[in-house]
Amino acid sequence: MPARERIALLMDEGSFEEKDAQMGPGDPLGFKDQTAYVDRLKTAQKKSGEPDAAIWGHGLCEGKPLSLAVFNFDFMAGSMGSVVGEKVTRCFEYAHAKKMPAIVISASGGARMQEGIFSLMQMVKTCAALQKMKRDGIPYISLMAHPTTGGVA
């Protein structure tokens, strides 16, 4: 299911306010295998219509405030790079600041290897933000959609 359809099904009509919509990835390592990473990114952006593999924002779900991040599998198999990690972290930070629940809907093949350690560091960053929510008793739901693999789960 496309990420924007998931958002439309979960959030009250017209209430979702997307944040950081234009935030897109860079190429911190100058990665190239058979194809340059920057070219892979352009292809993924054209295919998916999105700048990266995550959308986040906030709105209402059955009249209750909610912070939401959704992975877009159509963008490089929903892989988590620096921008995806930043968006998920901001989803948690916003929820924590506003004392509202957060939901993350994962559909991901795991870490984006073209970003190397920068991709893997996202797990630590998102878990640290999530730990603050847990510490303060703010609800968080992880919804794993098909397919979801790797540490992103």
Salt bridges, closest charged atoms under 4 A:
GLU17 OE2 - LYS19 NZ 3.00
GLU17 OE1 - HIS58 NE2 4.00
GLU18 OE1 - ARG4 NH2 2.99
ASP20 OD1 - ARG90 NH1 2.83
ASP33 OD1 - ARG40 NH2 2.74
GLU50 OE2 - ARG4 NE 2.68
ASP52 OD1 - ARG112 NH2 2.67
GLU86 OE2 - ARG90 NE 2.71
GLU86 OE1 - LYS125 NZ 2.66
GLU115 OE2 - ARG112 NH1 3.70
ASP136 OD2 - HIS96 NE2 2.57
ASP136 OD1 - ARG135 NE 3.14
